[in-house]
């Protein structure tokens, strides 16, 4: 009899964990097998691949990203092989494995400072948020920075010796910055998380990251001296932004819309104020309550400041906030469960409604979404305010019957929204027409259109690309130009002053490459008639675009 009772008890103990693991694993496997990669990641991988095919190392190729990021992407790409879908699945799988290891390490580090159940919940939520990040954000520099930040926090908390924790964590924190530089706010957020648990370790982490960053950047310049020049020329490739022209009212509006769009695409972000309110209610004293009010707000403001500095209002710039929100969401639910014996229904209920409502909104036609954005934003704000009021002042905020497995299902359902087939890359007018399903179909169609071109010109024939990097990714022909996607040439078509940069001259010389047999032009991205006269003259003298071979979105102009 007792043996039977023991078996039932063990069954009940491992069942919730099994349910949670299955709920997380199913959508993660789905994204690996089906979703593929976003166009920006294909841009980077395409530039690296076509350059590597011509003998150029990742350090020698310009892809609008720093060397640290190029090496990370080259490392992930090195484990891939086979057809396009298989290669992308392998890249995703490798990235998810890294996320899993970082989440495990984070759990081990957190368990030294908080209850084991809380450490597990936070680590699982953070790992799930990274693995199920919106497709436009997955593997972007901001996403990679978030992964390094998780590892830096884990290292800072896990090692017994504070000095060792600072050194290892400091190197990882330096990489948070070096993958894009504008990811420095993510590093500050990581330091803040560590400071909330152990100030000495936070000081050691921040202190070690500065010299580590200097040494690593110095090594990057030593490996590729152009890295220093590319760093200073990068701002010239971006349109006027709040840093170069000053803040205007439109910047505040754009930031608010960007945050709202990210909250729709990653509903757990909308629940962040409610999670913080619950943690404030659970705080033991005035000082702790003040800390819970101030610290998360400062973390959010730091990340938003980084978004404003870039001034491009892409949703993937906010990917770390969704990860941060997921961690606090899990902490609030778990801590409330332990303290009050049930689930906090304002937080779980809001998350459940958003997890159901966001896919419904995303499935609507693009014209409807753009025409009814204010209504959707208004409904979201009202829901958040109602849940916030219930959390702050309501008496009956605990649902006593459901267990943590129910909360996990709700949380993961919210995290799954970005990988839903009908979910767009963005809810506003930036890539809003690109749903996950549409992008998969578009890539398949472009690949099919390129197959006859590859067969006609030869897969190994060197070419010069005047196309976005994902065109090279799908075509695959090598190029000896260290600017496989000619950003410096392309920017001269609408930005003044770029033709005075040294990298522009290097990029221009690619048009005189004797090894190149074709000029691959993407008219929708690269407007040849808008180029400076010297560039147009080189193209007209060397390539015959009157005999161009059409292939989907590109034209292949043969050498004269």
N, C-alpha and C positions, 0 to 999 in steps of 0.2 A: 504493500500500500504506500509506504513512504517512498519507495523507489519510484512508483508511478507519479507521486506528487513532485518528486525531485525532477523527473523528466519534464513534467508540465511547466515547472518553474523555470527550468533552463530554456525550454521552448519559448516561453513568454519573454525571457530576457534577451534572446538573440533575434526574435522576430522583428521588433521595431527597427533594429539596425539593418537587418536584411531588406526590409521594405524600403528604407531610406536609400540604401546602396543601389537597389534596383531602380528606384525612381530617378536617381541621378544618372545611372549608367545608361539607361535606355536612350534618352535624348543625346547624350554625349556620343554614343556609338552611331546614332542617326546622323549627327553633324559630320562625323569622320567619314562615314560611308557615302554621304550624299551632297552635303552643302558645298564642298570645294573651298576655294580661297577667294578673297575679295580682289578687286581690280588693282588696288594699290600694292598689295603683296605680290600679285602677279607681275606688276611693273618692276618691282625690285628683283624678284627671282628671274624674270625675263632678261633684265640687263645683266645680271650676274652670269646667266647661262650662255647667252650669245657672246659675251665677252670671254668667258672661259673657253668656249669652243674655238676662239681665235688665239688662245694663249694668254689672256689677261687674267690676273689674279683678282680676287674680290677687292683687295686693297687698291687696285689701279683703276677701278671702274666707278664713275660718278653716278649715283642713283638718288641724289637729293636727300641722302641720309648719311649720318656719320659712319666711320669705320667700324665702331663697336657694333652697330646694328647690322651692317653688311656682313660682318663675320658671324653673327648669330644666325642670320638667314642662310648664309652659305653652309653653316654647320647643319642646320635642319635639312637643307636641300640635299646634303651629302648622303642622307639615309634613304632618299627616295630613288625609285627606279620604275621602269615600266611605262604603260600608257598614262595619259594625262590624269585621268580620274584616279588611278592607283597612286601616282606620284603625289597628288594633292592629299589623298587620304593618308599616306605615310607621313607627309609633313605635318598634318594636323595631329595624327596619332603621336608622333614624337613630341610635339608641343604639349599635348595633353599629359603625356607621361611625365614631362618636366614639371608641369603644374601639380600633378599628383604628388611628386616627391617634395616639392616646396610646401604643399599643404600638410603633408606628413611631418615635415621638419617644423613647420609653424606650430602644429599641435604639440609636438614635443617641447618646444620652447615655451609656449603659453602655459603648459601644464605645470611649469615650475612656479608660476605666479598666480594662477587662478584655478578654480576647481576643474577637475578632469573633464567633467561633462561640458562645462562651458568652453574649455579649450577645444574639445572635439567638435562641438557645434560650430564655433567660429571658423576653425580650420576647414571643415567640410563646406561651409557656406562660401568662404573665400575661394576655395578650389573650384567649386561648382560655378561661381560667378565668372571666373576666368575661363573655364572650359566651355561655358555656354555664353560667352560674350557675343554681342552683336557681330554679325559677319563682317561689317565694315570696320569694326574695331579689332577683331581677332588677328593677332600677329603684327598689328601696327606698332610703331615705336612706343606709343603710350601703353599699349598692352604689355609689351616686353618689359617696359619700365616697371609696370605693376608687378610682374612676376619677380623681377630682381628685387623690388621693394619688399615683397613677401619673404623672399629668401634672406634679405638683410635683417628684417625684424626677427626672423627665426634664429639667425646666427647670433644676433645681439642678446637674445634671451636664453639660448640653449647652452652655450659654453659656460663652464664653471668660473673660469678666470675672466674677469672683466676686460683685461687688456687684450686677451685673445679674442673675446667676443667683439671688441671694438675693431680690431684689425680685420678679421674676416668679414664682419658686417660692413666695415668701412669700404672695403674693396667692392663688395656687392652694391653698396649705396652709390659709389662712384659710377658704377655701370648704369645705374638708374638714370643718372644725368647724361652720361656719354652716349646713350643710344639716340638722343635727339637734342640735348641741351635745354630745350624748352620743357623738358620733363623734370627739371629741377624741383618744381612744386611737389612732385610725387615723392622725391627724396625727403623733403621737409615733412610731408605727411607721415612717412615711415618713422622719422625721428620722433615725431609727436606721439605716435602709438607706443614706442618704446619708453618715452618719458613718462607716460601715464602709468607704467608698471615699475620702472626703475630709472631714476634720474641719472645715476652714475653711469649706467650702461648707455643711456641716450647721449650723454656728453662724450663718452668714449667712442660711440658710433659716429657722431657728427665730427669729432676731432680727427679721427682716423680717415674719414672719407675725403677730406680736403687734400692732404698729401697724396693719398692713393689716386684721386682723380687727376692731380697734376702729373704724376708718374705715368699713369695709363695714357693720358692724352699726349704726353711727350713721346711715349713709345709709338703711338699712332702716327705722329708726325715723322718720327724716325723711319717707320716702315713706308709711309707715303707722304713725302714733303708737301704735296698739293693739299693735304688735309687742312693745313693751316690756312691756305688761300681760300679753299672751298668754304671754310667756316665763315670767313669775313665776306665772302661774295654771296652766300646763301640769302641774306635779307633782301638783296637786290632782285631776287627772283620772285618775291612776293609783292602783291599789290599794296598800295598805301594802307597802313594799319594804325591802330591807336598809338603805337610807339612813335611812328614816323610823322604823323599828322596831328596827334593829340586826340583826347577823348571827345566824342560827340554823343548827342542823345541817342542816335541810331545804334550806337554800340551797346548801350544798355538794353535796348529793345531786342537786338540780335542775341545778346547773352541770355535774356529771359526766355526767348523762344527756343534757343538751343537746349537750355536746361529742361524746359517743358517737353521738348521732343525726346530727349534722352529718358525722361521719366515715363513717357508713354512706351518707349521701346524697351526700357528696363524698369518695370514697375516697382521693383524693390527700392529704387532711388526715390520714388514718390513717398514711400513709407518711412524714409529716413527720419523726418521730424517726429513721427509718432514713436519710433523706436527710441529716440533720444529722450522723449518725454517720459516714457516708461522707465528708462534707466535713471532718470532724475528722481522719479517717485520712489524707486527702490534704494536710492542713495542713503547712506547712514547718517549723514550730518550736513550742515549748511555748506561746509567747505567742499564736500564731495558733490553735493548738488550743483554748486557753482561750477565745479570742474566739468561735470557732464554737460552743462549748458554751454560753456565757453569753448572747451577743447574741440568738439566736433564742428562747431561753427567756424572756428579758426581754420580747421583742416579743409572745410569746404571752400572758404574764402581764398585760401592759398591756391587751391586747384583752379578756381574760377579766375584768379588773377593770371595764371598761366594761359588760360583760354583767351583772355582779353589781350594779352601781349601778342599772341599769334594773330588774332583778329580775322580768322577765316571761318569761325563758327561751324566747324565740322563736328559732328556728334562724337566721333571716336576720340576727340580730345578729352572727353569726360569719362572715358571707360573706367578709370581708376575710382571715380566716385561711386559707380555701381558696385564695384568690389568692396569698397569701404562700407557702403550701405548694407550690403549682404552680411558682412561680418557683424555689424552692430545689430542688425535684425535678428540674427541667430543668437547673439548674446542676450538681447532683451527678452526674447521668447524663453530661452533656457533659464535665465535668472528669475524671470517671473514665475515660471513653472515650479522651480525649487522653492521660492519664497511664498507663493500663494496657492500652490497645489493645482494649478490649471493654466490654460492658455489665455493670454490677453486678447480678448476678442476684437477690440478696435484695431489692433495691428494686424492680426491674422485675417480679420474680416476685410479690411481695406485691401490687403494684399490679394485676397481671393477674388474680390470684385475687379481689381485692376488686371489680375491674371486672366480673367475671362473677358473683360471689356477691351483690352488692348488688341488681342487678335481679331475681335469683331471690327474694330475701327480700322485696323490695318488691312483687313480683307475688303474694305470699301474701295470703290474706284478712286484713282488719284485725284480726279477733279472734285470729288466729294470731300476728300480729306483736306485739300487745299482751300476749298470754299467754306468749310465748316470748322476750321482750326480753332477759332475763338470759342465756339461752343464746346468742343472737346476739351480744350484747356480749362474752360470754366467749370465743367463737370469734374475734372480731375482735382482742381483746387478746392471745390466744395467738399468732395469726398475726403480729401486730406484734412481740411479744417474740422469736419465733423468727427473724424477719428481722433484728431488732436484734442479737441474739446472733451471727448469721452475719456481719453487717456489721462488728461490733466485733472478733470474735476468729477468724473463719473464714479459712482460707488460700485456699480456692477460691471467691472471690466474683466472679470475672469470667467472663462468657460471651463467648468470643472470636469466634464466628462471626457472630451477628446484627449488623446495622448500626444506626445511629441511627434509620433509618426505622422499624424494628421497635419501638424504644423510644417513638417518637412515636405509633405506632398504639396501643400499650399505654396511654400517658399520656392520649391523647385519649379512648380508650375509658372510662377512669376519669372523665374530665371530663364525658362524655356521660350518665353515670348519672342526674344530676338531671333531665335533659330526656326521659328514657325515658317513654313514655306511661303506664306503670303506676307510676312513681315517685310517692310521696306528697309532700305539702308538708312533712310531718314524720313521723318514725318513732314518736313518742310520741303521747299523746292530744290534742295540739294540732293540729287540722286533719289528723289522720292519715287520715281517710276521703277527703280531697280529693286524689285522684291527678290528674295532668295531664289524662288522658283524661276523668275524671269532671267536672273543672272546665270543660273545653271543652263537654261535653254539658250541664252545668247552666246555663251562660251562654246556650247556644243555646235551651234550654227556657224560661228566664226571659224572654229577648227575645221569643220567640213568644207567651208569655202576656201580655206588655205591649202587643203590637201592637193588639189590640182596644180596650184601654183608651185608648191614644193616639188612636185613631180616634174613640172615643166622646167624650172630653173635649176633644180638639183638641191638636195637638202644640205649639202656641204658648201654650196657656192657663197662666197663672201658678199655681203650687201652693206649698204649704209641706210640706217633707219631715220626717217623723219616722221616718227610715229611714237605714240605712247608706249611705254615699256611692255604692256601686256600683249601688244601686237607681236613684238619679238618673242615673247613667252610662247605664244601660240604658233608662230611661224617657225622659229628655231634656227634660222640661218645665222651663221657666225658673222661678227663684225669686228674689225680691228680698231674701231673707234672707241676710245675710253669713255665716250658719252653715248652709249647705245641708244638711249632715249634723249634726243638733243634738246634738253631743256633750255640751255643758254641761247641756242638759235631760235627756239620757239617763243621765248619770252620777248625777243626783239620785235615780234609782230604786234605787241600791245603794251609793252613797258618801255619807257625811255631810259637811256643810260646803260642798258645791258650790253650794247655793242661796244662799250668802252672797257669791258672787263677782260682780263687776261684769259680766263676760261672760255670766253666767247671766241677769242682768236684760236684757241686750241680746238674748240668745237667746229669752227669754220674750216679748219684744215682737214677735217674728216671728209669734206666734200671733194677734196683733191686726192683721196686715197686711191692709189693705182690698183690695189688688190680688189676693190669693190667692183662687182659686175652689174649690180642693180641698185637703184634708189627706191626704197620702199616708203611711200608717202601715205599718210592717213589724213585726207583733206579735212575731216571733221575736227581734228586736233591741231593740225599744222597747216597754216595758211601761207603757202609759198608766195603768192603775189604780194603779201604784206612784209616780206623780208627786206632787209637793206639791199641796195643795189649790188654790192659786191657778192653777196650770197646768191642772189638770183642769177647773176652772170655766171658764177661757177656751175650752178645747176644746169643752166641752159647750154653751157659749153661742153659739159661732160655727159649729160643724160638726155635721152630722147623721150620726153614724156608724151609726145604725140603718138608714140607706139606703146604706150603703157599697157600692161596686162592687168585687167581688173580682177580683184579677188576679195569679195566681201567689202569690208570697210577700207581697204588699201588699194593703191595702185603701185605696180612694180615697173619703174621706168628703166629700160635697158641702157647700158653704157653705149655711147656713140662709137 
